[in-house]
Amino acid sequence: MEAICASGFASFSTPTVLTGSVTVHTFGYLLVTGVLALLVYEKLGVGILRRSWFNVDFFWMLALMATGVFILFL
């Protein structure tokens, strides 16, 4: 009988199963991201980036600051 973790997920008894599942998951994300990027490039082109670009660093900074304030007052 195989052990079940408390969270309801099956425990990975061998490193091969764990490595394989992480690999399949990673390549799945890369494949979907690549297909979406290709579709956007083919349909919209890079002109949309020139018109609608926003500063990701600014939003990342705000998210980190909000997280720091939340943790400070937790």
CHARMM internal coordinates of N, CA and C (Angstrom, degrees):
IC EDIT
DIST 1 N 1 CA 1.4530
DIST 1 CA 1 C 1.5239
ANGL 1 N 1 CA 1 C 108.43
DIST 1 C 2 N 1.3251
ANGL 1 CA 1 C 2 N 116.81
DIHE 1 N 1 CA 1 C 2 N 131.88
DIST 2 N 2 CA 1.4620
ANGL 1 C 2 N 2 CA 121.44
DIHE 1 CA 1 C 2 N 2 CA -177.51
DIST 2 CA 2 C 1.5269
ANGL 2 N 2 CA 2 C 109.92
DIHE 1 C 2 N 2 CA 2 C -88.72
DIST 2 C 3 N 1.3291
ANGL 2 CA 2 C 3 N 115.00
DIHE 2 N 2 CA 2 C 3 N 139.47
DIST 3 N 3 CA 1.4621
ANGL 2 C 3 N 3 CA 120.38
DIHE 2 CA 2 C 3 N 3 CA -178.26
DIST 3 CA 3 C 1.5269
ANGL 3 N 3 CA 3 C 110.46
DIHE 2 C 3 N 3 CA 3 C -72.67
DIST 3 C 4 N 1.3174
ANGL 3 CA 3 C 4 N 115.54
DIHE 3 N 3 CA 3 C 4 N 143.81
DIST 4 N 4 CA 1.4626
ANGL 3 C 4 N 4 CA 122.46
DIHE 3 CA 3 C 4 N 4 CA 176.67
DIST 4 CA 4 C 1.5306
ANGL 4 N 4 CA 4 C 107.72
DIHE 3 C 4 N 4 CA 4 C -113.03
DIST 4 C 5 N 1.3372
ANGL 4 CA 4 C 5 N 116.08
DIHE 4 N 4 CA 4 C 5 N 133.99
DIST 5 N 5 CA 1.4579
ANGL 4 C 5 N 5 CA 120.82
DIHE 4 CA 4 C 5 N 5 CA 178.90
DIST 5 CA 5 C 1.5275
ANGL 5 N 5 CA 5 C 109.58
DIHE 4 C 5 N 5 CA 5 C -71.18
DIST 5 C 6 N 1.3059
ANGL 5 CA 5 C 6 N 116.51
DIHE 5 N 5 CA 5 C 6 N 163.40
DIST 6 N 6 CA 1.4585
ANGL 5 C 6 N 6 CA 122.02
DIHE 5 CA 5 C 6 N 6 CA -178.03
DIST 6 CA 6 C 1.5224
ANGL 6 N 6 CA 6 C 112.44
DIHE 5 C 6 N 6 CA 6 C -64.28
DIST 6 C 7 N 1.3336
ANGL 6 CA 6 C 7 N 117.67
DIHE 6 N 6 CA 6 C 7 N -28.50
DIST 7 N 7 CA 1.4558
ANGL 6 C 7 N 7 CA 120.15
DIHE 6 CA 6 C 7 N 7 CA -178.16
DIST 7 CA 7 C 1.5240
ANGL 7 N 7 CA 7 C 112.49
DIHE 6 C 7 N 7 CA 7 C -80.05
DIST 7 C 8 N 1.3138
ANGL 7 CA 7 C 8 N 118.13
DIHE 7 N 7 CA 7 C 8 N -4.30
DIST 8 N 8 CA 1.4472
ANGL 7 C 8 N 8 CA 121.00
DIHE 7 CA 7 C 8 N 8 CA 177.91
DIST 8 CA 8 C 1.5170
ANGL 8 N 8 CA 8 C 113.99
DIHE 7 C 8 N 8 CA 8 C 97.82
DIST 8 C 9 N 1.3076
ANGL 8 CA 8 C 9 N 118.94
DIHE 8 N 8 CA 8 C 9 N -3.95
DIST 9 N 9 CA 1.4542
ANGL 8 C 9 N 9 CA 121.73
DIHE 8 CA 8 C 9 N 9 CA 178.65
DIST 9 CA 9 C 1.5278
ANGL 9 N 9 CA 9 C 109.33
DIHE 8 C 9 N 9 CA 9 C -91.64
DIST 9 C 10 N 1.3031
ANGL 9 CA 9 C 10 N 115.68
DIHE 9 N 9 CA 9 C 10 N 144.51
DIST 10 N 10 CA 1.4608
ANGL 9 C 10 N 10 CA 119.76
DIHE 9 CA 9 C 10 N 10 CA 177.96
DIST 10 CA 10 C 1.5230
ANGL 10 N 10 CA 10 C 109.65
DIHE 9 C 10 N 10 CA 10 C -67.66
DIST 10 C 11 N 1.3022
ANGL 10 CA 10 C 11 N 116.30
DIHE 10 N 10 CA 10 C 11 N 140.27
DIST 11 N 11 CA 1.4601
ANGL 10 C 11 N 11 CA 119.58
DIHE 10 CA 10 C 11 N 11 CA 178.39
DIST 11 CA 11 C 1.5279
ANGL 11 N 11 CA 11 C 109.18
DIHE 10 C 11 N 11 CA 11 C -78.95
DIST 11 C 12 N 1.3126
ANGL 11 CA 11 C 12 N 116.69
DIHE 11 N 11 CA 11 C 12 N 141.53
DIST 12 N 12 CA 1.4519
ANGL 11 C 12 N 12 CA 121.59
DIHE 11 CA 11 C 12 N 12 CA 179.13
DIST 12 CA 12 C 1.5208
ANGL 12 N 12 CA 12 C 107.89
DIHE 11 C 12 N 12 CA 12 C -88.21
DIST 12 C 13 N 1.3222
ANGL 12 CA 12 C 13 N 115.63
DIHE 12 N 12 CA 12 C 13 N 111.30
DIST 13 N 13 CA 1.4605
ANGL 12 C 13 N 13 CA 119.48
DIHE 12 CA 12 C 13 N 13 CA -174.41
DIST 13 CA 13 C 1.5204
ANGL 13 N 13 CA 13 C 112.77
DIHE 12 C 13 N 13 CA 13 C -82.39
DIST 13 C 14 N 1.3291
ANGL 13 CA 13 C 14 N 117.75
DIHE 13 N 13 CA 13 C 14 N -21.88
DIST 14 N 14 CA 1.4597
ANGL 13 C 14 N 14 CA 119.40
DIHE 13 CA 13 C 14 N 14 CA -179.45
DIST 14 CA 14 C 1.5226
ANGL 14 N 14 CA 14 C 109.53
DIHE 13 C 14 N 14 CA 14 C -124.04
DIST 14 C 15 N 1.3165
ANGL 14 CA 14 C 15 N 116.67
DIHE 14 N 14 CA 14 C 15 N 145.85
DIST 15 N 15 CA 1.4656
ANGL 14 C 15 N 15 CA 119.90
DIHE 14 CA 14 C 15 N 15 CA 177.80
DIST 15 CA 15 C 1.5284
ANGL 15 N 15 CA 15 C 112.77
DIHE 14 C 15 N 15 CA 15 C -63.10
DIST 15 C 16 N 1.3283
ANGL 15 CA 15 C 16 N 117.39
DIHE 15 N 15 CA 15 C 16 N -27.08
DIST 16 N 16 CA 1.4567
ANGL 15 C 16 N 16 CA 120.88
DIHE 15 CA 15 C 16 N 16 CA -179.26
DIST 16 CA 16 C 1.5237
ANGL 16 N 16 CA 16 C 111.11
DIHE 15 C 16 N 16 CA 16 C -65.47
DIST 16 C 17 N 1.3063
ANGL 16 CA 16 C 17 N 117.51
DIHE 16 N 16 CA 16 C 17 N -42.01
DIST 17 N 17 CA 1.4680
ANGL 16 C 17 N 17 CA 121.41
DIHE 16 CA 16 C 17 N 17 CA 178.83
DIST 17 CA 17 C 1.5220
ANGL 17 N 17 CA 17 C 109.97
DIHE 16 C 17 N 17 CA 17 C -65.49
DIST 17 C 18 N 1.3082
ANGL 17 CA 17 C 18 N 116.97
DIHE 17 N 17 CA 17 C 18 N -43.05
DIST 18 N 18 CA 1.4575
ANGL 17 C 18 N 18 CA 121.01
DIHE 17 CA 17 C 18 N 18 CA 179.19
DIST 18 CA 18 C 1.5285
ANGL 18 N 18 CA 18 C 110.79
DIHE 17 C 18 N 18 CA 18 C -64.10
DIST 18 C 19 N 1.3254
ANGL 18 CA 18 C 19 N 117.48
DIHE 18 N 18 CA 18 C 19 N -46.92
DIST 19 N 19 CA 1.4642
ANGL 18 C 19 N 19 CA 121.57
DIHE 18 CA 18 C 19 N 19 CA 179.34
DIST 19 CA 19 C 1.5250
ANGL 19 N 19 CA 19 C 111.07
DIHE 18 C 19 N 19 CA 19 C -63.15
DIST 19 C 20 N 1.3054
ANGL 19 CA 19 C 20 N 116.65
DIHE 19 N 19 CA 19 C 20 N -41.72
DIST 20 N 20 CA 1.4631
ANGL 19 C 20 N 20 CA 120.57
DIHE 19 CA 19 C 20 N 20 CA 179.25
DIST 20 CA 20 C 1.5173
ANGL 20 N 20 CA 20 C 112.39
DIHE 19 C 20 N 20 CA 20 C -63.42
DIST 20 C 21 N 1.3262
ANGL 20 CA 20 C 21 N 117.05
DIHE 20 N 20 CA 20 C 21 N -42.45
DIST 21 N 21 CA 1.4648
ANGL 20 C 21 N 21 CA 119.65
DIHE 20 CA 20 C 21 N 21 CA -179.61
DIST 21 CA 21 C 1.5238
ANGL 21 N 21 CA 21 C 111.45
DIHE 20 C 21 N 21 CA 21 C -68.00
DIST 21 C 22 N 1.3194
ANGL 21 CA 21 C 22 N 117.90
DIHE 21 N 21 CA 21 C 22 N -38.70
DIST 22 N 22 CA 1.4671
ANGL 21 C 22 N 22 CA 120.96
DIHE 21 CA 21 C 22 N 22 CA 177.05
DIST 22 CA 22 C 1.5279
ANGL 22 N 22 CA 22 C 109.99
DIHE 21 C 22 N 22 CA 22 C -65.88
DIST 22 C 23 N 1.3257
ANGL 22 CA 22 C 23 N 117.68
DIHE 22 N 22 CA 22 C 23 N -39.58
DIST 23 N 23 CA 1.4591
ANGL 22 C 23 N 23 CA 121.87
DIHE 22 CA 22 C 23 N 23 CA 179.19
DIST 23 CA 23 C 1.5257
ANGL 23 N 23 CA 23 C 111.60
DIHE 22 C 23 N 23 CA 23 C -64.88
DIST 23 C 24 N 1.3249
ANGL 23 CA 23 C 24 N 117.26
DIHE 23 N 23 CA 23 C 24 N -46.32
DIST 24 N 24 CA 1.4648
ANGL 23 C 24 N 24 CA 120.96
DIHE 23 CA 23 C 24 N 24 CA 178.98
DIST 24 CA 24 C 1.5279
ANGL 24 N 24 CA 24 C 110.31
DIHE 23 C 24 N 24 CA 24 C -62.96
DIST 24 C 25 N 1.3062
ANGL 24 CA 24 C 25 N 117.16
DIHE 24 N 24 CA 24 C 25 N -42.34
DIST 25 N 25 CA 1.4605
ANGL 24 C 25 N 25 CA 121.68
DIHE 24 CA 24 C 25 N 25 CA 179.25
DIST 25 CA 25 C 1.5309
ANGL 25 N 25 CA 25 C 110.88
DIHE 24 C 25 N 25 CA 25 C -62.89
DIST 25 C 26 N 1.3208
ANGL 25 CA 25 C 26 N 116.99
DIHE 25 N 25 CA 25 C 26 N -45.02
DIST 26 N 26 CA 1.4640
ANGL 25 C 26 N 26 CA 121.68
DIHE 25 CA 25 C 26 N 26 CA -179.48
DIST 26 CA 26 C 1.5240
ANGL 26 N 26 CA 26 C 111.29
DIHE 25 C 26 N 26 CA 26 C -63.99
DIST 26 C 27 N 1.3267
ANGL 26 CA 26 C 27 N 117.31
DIHE 26 N 26 CA 26 C 27 N -47.03
DIST 27 N 27 CA 1.4625
ANGL 26 C 27 N 27 CA 119.96
DIHE 26 CA 26 C 27 N 27 CA -179.69
DIST 27 CA 27 C 1.5242
ANGL 27 N 27 CA 27 C 111.49
DIHE 26 C 27 N 27 CA 27 C -67.14
DIST 27 C 28 N 1.3280
ANGL 27 CA 27 C 28 N 117.27
DIHE 27 N 27 CA 27 C 28 N -31.06
DIST 28 N 28 CA 1.4603
ANGL 27 C 28 N 28 CA 120.12
DIHE 27 CA 27 C 28 N 28 CA 175.53
DIST 28 CA 28 C 1.5192
ANGL 28 N 28 CA 28 C 111.09
DIHE 27 C 28 N 28 CA 28 C -63.73
DIST 28 C 29 N 1.3268
ANGL 28 CA 28 C 29 N 116.63
DIHE 28 N 28 CA 28 C 29 N -45.92
DIST 29 N 29 CA 1.4682
ANGL 28 C 29 N 29 CA 120.65
DIHE 28 CA 28 C 29 N 29 CA 177.23
DIST 29 CA 29 C 1.5263
ANGL 29 N 29 CA 29 C 111.38
DIHE 28 C 29 N 29 CA 29 C -62.52
DIST 29 C 30 N 1.3287
ANGL 29 CA 29 C 30 N 117.18
DIHE 29 N 29 CA 29 C 30 N -43.16
DIST 30 N 30 CA 1.4696
ANGL 29 C 30 N 30 CA 120.23
DIHE 29 CA 29 C 30 N 30 CA 179.33
DIST 30 CA 30 C 1.5213
ANGL 30 N 30 CA 30 C 111.62
DIHE 29 C 30 N 30 CA 30 C -64.00
DIST 30 C 31 N 1.3162
ANGL 30 CA 30 C 31 N 117.19
DIHE 30 N 30 CA 30 C 31 N -39.22
DIST 31 N 31 CA 1.4558
ANGL 30 C 31 N 31 CA 121.04
DIHE 30 CA 30 C 31 N 31 CA 179.15
DIST 31 CA 31 C 1.5262
ANGL 31 N 31 CA 31 C 111.32
DIHE 30 C 31 N 31 CA 31 C -64.92
DIST 31 C 32 N 1.3281
ANGL 31 CA 31 C 32 N 117.20
DIHE 31 N 31 CA 31 C 32 N -47.41
DIST 32 N 32 CA 1.4652
ANGL 31 C 32 N 32 CA 120.77
DIHE 31 CA 31 C 32 N 32 CA 179.48
DIST 32 CA 32 C 1.5233
ANGL 32 N 32 CA 32 C 110.68
DIHE 31 C 32 N 32 CA 32 C -64.22
DIST 32 C 33 N 1.3238
ANGL 32 CA 32 C 33 N 117.78
DIHE 32 N 32 CA 32 C 33 N -42.15
DIST 33 N 33 CA 1.4609
ANGL 32 C 33 N 33 CA 121.19
DIHE 32 CA 32 C 33 N 33 CA 178.92
DIST 33 CA 33 C 1.5260
ANGL 33 N 33 CA 33 C 111.01
DIHE 32 C 33 N 33 CA 33 C -63.27
DIST 33 C 34 N 1.3113
ANGL 33 CA 33 C 34 N 117.07
DIHE 33 N 33 CA 33 C 34 N -42.41
DIST 34 N 34 CA 1.4544
ANGL 33 C 34 N 34 CA 120.86
DIHE 33 CA 33 C 34 N 34 CA 179.15
DIST 34 CA 34 C 1.5212
ANGL 34 N 34 CA 34 C 112.33
DIHE 33 C 34 N 34 CA 34 C -65.35
DIST 34 C 35 N 1.3164
ANGL 34 CA 34 C 35 N 117.45
DIHE 34 N 34 CA 34 C 35 N -42.51
DIST 35 N 35 CA 1.4646
ANGL 34 C 35 N 35 CA 120.92
DIHE 34 CA 34 C 35 N 35 CA 178.83
DIST 35 CA 35 C 1.5241
ANGL 35 N 35 CA 35 C 110.41
DIHE 34 C 35 N 35 CA 35 C -64.38
DIST 35 C 36 N 1.3273
ANGL 35 CA 35 C 36 N 117.51
DIHE 35 N 35 CA 35 C 36 N -43.86
DIST 36 N 36 CA 1.4667
ANGL 35 C 36 N 36 CA 120.28
DIHE 35 CA 35 C 36 N 36 CA 178.56
DIST 36 CA 36 C 1.5253
ANGL 36 N 36 CA 36 C 111.39
DIHE 35 C 36 N 36 CA 36 C -64.08
DIST 36 C 37 N 1.3172
ANGL 36 CA 36 C 37 N 117.21
DIHE 36 N 36 CA 36 C 37 N -41.05
DIST 37 N 37 CA 1.4645
ANGL 36 C 37 N 37 CA 120.23
DIHE 36 CA 36 C 37 N 37 CA 178.42
DIST 37 CA 37 C 1.5200
ANGL 37 N 37 CA 37 C 110.78
DIHE 36 C 37 N 37 CA 37 C -63.85
DIST 37 C 38 N 1.3128
ANGL 37 CA 37 C 38 N 117.54
DIHE 37 N 37 CA 37 C 38 N -40.99
DIST 38 N 38 CA 1.4600
ANGL 37 C 38 N 38 CA 121.15
DIHE 37 CA 37 C 38 N 38 CA 178.45
DIST 38 CA 38 C 1.5254
ANGL 38 N 38 CA 38 C 111.19
DIHE 37 C 38 N 38 CA 38 C -65.12
DIST 38 C 39 N 1.3279
ANGL 38 CA 38 C 39 N 117.29
DIHE 38 N 38 CA 38 C 39 N -43.05
DIST 39 N 39 CA 1.4630
ANGL 38 C 39 N 39 CA 120.53
DIHE 38 CA 38 C 39 N 39 CA 178.11
DIST 39 CA 39 C 1.5193
ANGL 39 N 39 CA 39 C 112.02
DIHE 38 C 39 N 39 CA 39 C -62.55
DIST 39 C 40 N 1.3237
ANGL 39 CA 39 C 40 N 116.83
DIHE 39 N 39 CA 39 C 40 N -44.50
DIST 40 N 40 CA 1.4674
ANGL 39 C 40 N 40 CA 119.82
DIHE 39 CA 39 C 40 N 40 CA 179.56
DIST 40 CA 40 C 1.5208
ANGL 40 N 40 CA 40 C 109.99
DIHE 39 C 40 N 40 CA 40 C -64.75
DIST 40 C 41 N 1.3228
ANGL 40 CA 40 C 41 N 117.69
DIHE 40 N 40 CA 40 C 41 N -40.98
DIST 41 N 41 CA 1.4618
ANGL 40 C 41 N 41 CA 121.02
DIHE 40 CA 40 C 41 N 41 CA 179.64
DIST 41 CA 41 C 1.5305
ANGL 41 N 41 CA 41 C 110.83
DIHE 40 C 41 N 41 CA 41 C -64.02
DIST 41 C 42 N 1.3303
ANGL 41 CA 41 C 42 N 116.67
DIHE 41 N 41 CA 41 C 42 N -43.28
DIST 42 N 42 CA 1.4562
ANGL 41 C 42 N 42 CA 120.51
DIHE 41 CA 41 C 42 N 42 CA -177.64
DIST 42 CA 42 C 1.5285
ANGL 42 N 42 CA 42 C 111.68
DIHE 41 C 42 N 42 CA 42 C -70.13
DIST 42 C 43 N 1.3142
ANGL 42 CA 42 C 43 N 117.94
DIHE 42 N 42 CA 42 C 43 N -38.64
DIST 43 N 43 CA 1.4669
ANGL 42 C 43 N 43 CA 120.92
DIHE 42 CA 42 C 43 N 43 CA -175.69
DIST 43 CA 43 C 1.5323
ANGL 43 N 43 CA 43 C 112.82
DIHE 42 C 43 N 43 CA 43 C -86.55
DIST 43 C 44 N 1.3227
ANGL 43 CA 43 C 44 N 117.32
DIHE 43 N 43 CA 43 C 44 N -41.10
DIST 44 N 44 CA 1.4606
ANGL 43 C 44 N 44 CA 120.84
DIHE 43 CA 43 C 44 N 44 CA -173.94
DIST 44 CA 44 C 1.5201
ANGL 44 N 44 CA 44 C 113.01
DIHE 43 C 44 N 44 CA 44 C -105.83
DIST 44 C 45 N 1.3049
ANGL 44 CA 44 C 45 N 117.46
DIHE 44 N 44 CA 44 C 45 N -25.31
DIST 45 N 45 CA 1.4567
ANGL 44 C 45 N 45 CA 121.12
DIHE 44 CA 44 C 45 N 45 CA -177.83
DIST 45 CA 45 C 1.5202
ANGL 45 N 45 CA 45 C 111.30
DIHE 44 C 45 N 45 CA 45 C 73.48
DIST 45 C 46 N 1.3108
ANGL 45 CA 45 C 46 N 115.61
DIHE 45 N 45 CA 45 C 46 N -176.48
DIST 46 N 46 CA 1.4590
ANGL 45 C 46 N 46 CA 119.79
DIHE 45 CA 45 C 46 N 46 CA -179.53
DIST 46 CA 46 C 1.5251
ANGL 46 N 46 CA 46 C 112.17
DIHE 45 C 46 N 46 CA 46 C -86.09
DIST 46 C 47 N 1.3254
ANGL 46 CA 46 C 47 N 117.34
DIHE 46 N 46 CA 46 C 47 N -6.28
DIST 47 N 47 CA 1.4636
ANGL 46 C 47 N 47 CA 120.82
DIHE 46 CA 46 C 47 N 47 CA 178.85
DIST 47 CA 47 C 1.5125
ANGL 47 N 47 CA 47 C 112.88
DIHE 46 C 47 N 47 CA 47 C -61.58
DIST 47 C 48 N 1.3302
ANGL 47 CA 47 C 48 N 116.95
DIHE 47 N 47 CA 47 C 48 N -30.64
DIST 48 N 48 CA 1.4672
ANGL 47 C 48 N 48 CA 119.39
DIHE 47 CA 47 C 48 N 48 CA 179.40
DIST 48 CA 48 C 1.5230
ANGL 48 N 48 CA 48 C 111.14
DIHE 47 C 48 N 48 CA 48 C -65.91
DIST 48 C 49 N 1.3346
ANGL 48 CA 48 C 49 N 117.08
DIHE 48 N 48 CA 48 C 49 N -30.35
DIST 49 N 49 CA 1.4638
ANGL 48 C 49 N 49 CA 119.62
DIHE 48 CA 48 C 49 N 49 CA 178.16
DIST 49 CA 49 C 1.5272
ANGL 49 N 49 CA 49 C 111.24
DIHE 48 C 49 N 49 CA 49 C -67.70
DIST 49 C 50 N 1.3189
ANGL 49 CA 49 C 50 N 116.50
DIHE 49 N 49 CA 49 C 50 N -35.37
DIST 50 N 50 CA 1.4622
ANGL 49 C 50 N 50 CA 119.58
DIHE 49 CA 49 C 50 N 50 CA 178.82
DIST 50 CA 50 C 1.5191
ANGL 50 N 50 CA 50 C 111.75
DIHE 49 C 50 N 50 CA 50 C -69.08
DIST 50 C 51 N 1.3256
ANGL 50 CA 50 C 51 N 116.79
DIHE 50 N 50 CA 50 C 51 N -33.07
DIST 51 N 51 CA 1.4646
ANGL 50 C 51 N 51 CA 120.74
DIHE 50 CA 50 C 51 N 51 CA -176.93
DIST 51 CA 51 C 1.5155
ANGL 51 N 51 CA 51 C 113.07
DIHE 50 C 51 N 51 CA 51 C -85.92
DIST 51 C 52 N 1.3093
ANGL 51 CA 51 C 52 N 118.64
DIHE 51 N 51 CA 51 C 52 N -34.10
DIST 52 N 52 CA 1.4632
ANGL 51 C 52 N 52 CA 120.26
DIHE 51 CA 51 C 52 N 52 CA -170.28
DIST 52 CA 52 C 1.5219
ANGL 52 N 52 CA 52 C 113.50
DIHE 51 C 52 N 52 CA 52 C -123.70
DIST 52 C 53 N 1.3107
ANGL 52 CA 52 C 53 N 118.35
DIHE 52 N 52 CA 52 C 53 N 28.30
DIST 53 N 53 CA 1.4601
ANGL 52 C 53 N 53 CA 120.72
DIHE 52 CA 52 C 53 N 53 CA -179.40
DIST 53 CA 53 C 1.5214
ANGL 53 N 53 CA 53 C 110.23
DIHE 52 C 53 N 53 CA 53 C -73.45
DIST 53 C 54 N 1.2985
ANGL 53 CA 53 C 54 N 117.29
DIHE 53 N 53 CA 53 C 54 N 139.62
DIST 54 N 54 CA 1.4579
ANGL 53 C 54 N 54 CA 121.90
DIHE 53 CA 53 C 54 N 54 CA 174.25
DIST 54 CA 54 C 1.5246
ANGL 54 N 54 CA 54 C 108.53
DIHE 53 C 54 N 54 CA 54 C -128.76
DIST 54 C 55 N 1.3119
ANGL 54 CA 54 C 55 N 114.46
DIHE 54 N 54 CA 54 C 55 N 158.38
DIST 55 N 55 CA 1.4533
ANGL 54 C 55 N 55 CA 120.78
DIHE 54 CA 54 C 55 N 55 CA -174.11
DIST 55 CA 55 C 1.5278
ANGL 55 N 55 CA 55 C 109.95
DIHE 54 C 55 N 55 CA 55 C -81.27
DIST 55 C 56 N 1.3215
ANGL 55 CA 55 C 56 N 116.87
DIHE 55 N 55 CA 55 C 56 N 103.53
DIST 56 N 56 CA 1.4607
ANGL 55 C 56 N 56 CA 121.72
DIHE 55 CA 55 C 56 N 56 CA -179.57
DIST 56 CA 56 C 1.5208
ANGL 56 N 56 CA 56 C 110.72
DIHE 55 C 56 N 56 CA 56 C -67.89
DIST 56 C 57 N 1.3212
ANGL 56 CA 56 C 57 N 117.59
DIHE 56 N 56 CA 56 C 57 N -34.64
DIST 57 N 57 CA 1.4636
ANGL 56 C 57 N 57 CA 121.11
DIHE 56 CA 56 C 57 N 57 CA -179.27
DIST 57 CA 57 C 1.5238
ANGL 57 N 57 CA 57 C 111.23
DIHE 56 C 57 N 57 CA 57 C -61.13
DIST 57 C 58 N 1.3256
ANGL 57 CA 57 C 58 N 117.55
DIHE 57 N 57 CA 57 C 58 N -37.19
DIST 58 N 58 CA 1.4574
ANGL 57 C 58 N 58 CA 121.14
DIHE 57 CA 57 C 58 N 58 CA 179.50
DIST 58 CA 58 C 1.5319
ANGL 58 N 58 CA 58 C 110.46
DIHE 57 C 58 N 58 CA 58 C -64.19
DIST 58 C 59 N 1.3387
ANGL 58 CA 58 C 59 N 117.08
DIHE 58 N 58 CA 58 C 59 N -44.95
DIST 59 N 59 CA 1.4683
ANGL 58 C 59 N 59 CA 119.89
DIHE 58 CA 58 C 59 N 59 CA 179.71
DIST 59 CA 59 C 1.5235
ANGL 59 N 59 CA 59 C 111.46
DIHE 58 C 59 N 59 CA 59 C -69.29
DIST 59 C 60 N 1.3259
ANGL 59 CA 59 C 60 N 117.28
DIHE 59 N 59 CA 59 C 60 N -34.09
DIST 60 N 60 CA 1.4638
ANGL 59 C 60 N 60 CA 121.15
DIHE 59 CA 59 C 60 N 60 CA 176.42
DIST 60 CA 60 C 1.5333
ANGL 60 N 60 CA 60 C 110.13
DIHE 59 C 60 N 60 CA 60 C -64.93
DIST 60 C 61 N 1.3390
ANGL 60 CA 60 C 61 N 116.72
DIHE 60 N 60 CA 60 C 61 N -41.43
DIST 61 N 61 CA 1.4580
ANGL 60 C 61 N 61 CA 121.18
DIHE 60 CA 60 C 61 N 61 CA 178.39
DIST 61 CA 61 C 1.5278
ANGL 61 N 61 CA 61 C 110.24
DIHE 60 C 61 N 61 CA 61 C -63.21
DIST 61 C 62 N 1.3339
ANGL 61 CA 61 C 62 N 116.97
DIHE 61 N 61 CA 61 C 62 N -43.02
DIST 62 N 62 CA 1.4595
ANGL 61 C 62 N 62 CA 120.04
DIHE 61 CA 61 C 62 N 62 CA 178.67
DIST 62 CA 62 C 1.5318
ANGL 62 N 62 CA 62 C 111.83
DIHE 61 C 62 N 62 CA 62 C -63.38
DIST 62 C 63 N 1.3160
ANGL 62 CA 62 C 63 N 117.02
DIHE 62 N 62 CA 62 C 63 N -41.15
DIST 63 N 63 CA 1.4631
ANGL 62 C 63 N 63 CA 120.88
DIHE 62 CA 62 C 63 N 63 CA 179.05
DIST 63 CA 63 C 1.5270
ANGL 63 N 63 CA 63 C 110.97
DIHE 62 C 63 N 63 CA 63 C -63.95
DIST 63 C 64 N 1.3310
ANGL 63 CA 63 C 64 N 117.41
DIHE 63 N 63 CA 63 C 64 N -41.72
DIST 64 N 64 CA 1.4676
ANGL 63 C 64 N 64 CA 120.17
DIHE 63 CA 63 C 64 N 64 CA 178.57
DIST 64 CA 64 C 1.5231
ANGL 64 N 64 CA 64 C 111.73
DIHE 63 C 64 N 64 CA 64 C -66.92
DIST 64 C 65 N 1.3291
ANGL 64 CA 64 C 65 N 116.70
DIHE 64 N 64 CA 64 C 65 N -39.17
DIST 65 N 65 CA 1.4620
ANGL 64 C 65 N 65 CA 119.62
DIHE 64 CA 64 C 65 N 65 CA 178.39
DIST 65 CA 65 C 1.5249
ANGL 65 N 65 CA 65 C 110.93
DIHE 64 C 65 N 65 CA 65 C -66.32
DIST 65 C 66 N 1.3254
ANGL 65 CA 65 C 66 N 117.13
DIHE 65 N 65 CA 65 C 66 N -42.84
DIST 66 N 66 CA 1.4668
ANGL 65 C 66 N 66 CA 120.58
DIHE 65 CA 65 C 66 N 66 CA 179.24
DIST 66 CA 66 C 1.5223
ANGL 66 N 66 CA 66 C 110.69
DIHE 65 C 66 N 66 CA 66 C -63.48
DIST 66 C 67 N 1.3299
ANGL 66 CA 66 C 67 N 117.18
DIHE 66 N 66 CA 66 C 67 N -39.83
DIST 67 N 67 CA 1.4592
ANGL 66 C 67 N 67 CA 120.74
DIHE 66 CA 66 C 67 N 67 CA 177.53
DIST 67 CA 67 C 1.5216
ANGL 67 N 67 CA 67 C 110.95
DIHE 66 C 67 N 67 CA 67 C -65.04
DIST 67 C 68 N 1.3340
ANGL 67 CA 67 C 68 N 117.02
DIHE 67 N 67 CA 67 C 68 N -41.86
DIST 68 N 68 CA 1.4696
ANGL 67 C 68 N 68 CA 120.50
DIHE 67 CA 67 C 68 N 68 CA 177.88
DIST 68 CA 68 C 1.5081
ANGL 68 N 68 CA 68 C 111.97
DIHE 67 C 68 N 68 CA 68 C -62.34
DIST 68 C 69 N 1.3311
ANGL 68 CA 68 C 69 N 118.03
DIHE 68 N 68 CA 68 C 69 N -43.08
DIST 69 N 69 CA 1.4705
ANGL 68 C 69 N 69 CA 121.24
DIHE 68 CA 68 C 69 N 69 CA 178.50
DIST 69 CA 69 C 1.5269
ANGL 69 N 69 CA 69 C 110.32
DIHE 68 C 69 N 69 CA 69 C -65.55
DIST 69 C 70 N 1.3279
ANGL 69 CA 69 C 70 N 116.51
DIHE 69 N 69 CA 69 C 70 N -40.16
DIST 70 N 70 CA 1.4748
ANGL 69 C 70 N 70 CA 120.02
DIHE 69 CA 69 C 70 N 70 CA 177.96
DIST 70 CA 70 C 1.5152
ANGL 70 N 70 CA 70 C 111.35
DIHE 69 C 70 N 70 CA 70 C -61.63
DIST 70 C 71 N 1.3343
ANGL 70 CA 70 C 71 N 116.69
DIHE 70 N 70 CA 70 C 71 N -45.18
DIST 71 N 71 CA 1.4659
ANGL 70 C 71 N 71 CA 120.80
DIHE 70 CA 70 C 71 N 71 CA 179.53
DIST 71 CA 71 C 1.5215
ANGL 71 N 71 CA 71 C 110.84
DIHE 70 C 71 N 71 CA 71 C -67.27
DIST 71 C 72 N 1.3183
ANGL 71 CA 71 C 72 N 117.95
DIHE 71 N 71 CA 71 C 72 N -35.83
DIST 72 N 72 CA 1.4573
ANGL 71 C 72 N 72 CA 121.93
DIHE 71 CA 71 C 72 N 72 CA -179.71
DIST 72 CA 72 C 1.5249
ANGL 72 N 72 CA 72 C 111.36
DIHE 71 C 72 N 72 CA 72 C -61.49
DIST 72 C 73 N 1.3328
ANGL 72 CA 72 C 73 N 116.50
DIHE 72 N 72 CA 72 C 73 N -41.35
DIST 73 N 73 CA 1.4537
ANGL 72 C 73 N 73 CA 120.67
DIHE 72 CA 72 C 73 N 73 CA -177.02
DIST 73 CA 73 C 1.5212
ANGL 73 N 73 CA 73 C 113.88
DIHE 72 C 73 N 73 CA 73 C -97.98
DIST 73 C 74 N 1.3058
ANGL 73 CA 73 C 74 N 118.12
DIHE 73 N 73 CA 73 C 74 N 10.05
DIST 74 N 74 CA 1.4565
ANGL 73 C 74 N 74 CA 122.91
DIHE 73 CA 73 C 74 N 74 CA -179.85
DIST 74 CA 74 C 1.4938
ANGL 74 N 74 CA 74 C 111.67
DIHE 73 C 74 N 74 CA 74 C -71.28
END
COOR INIT
IC SEED 1 N 1 CA 1 C
IC BUILD
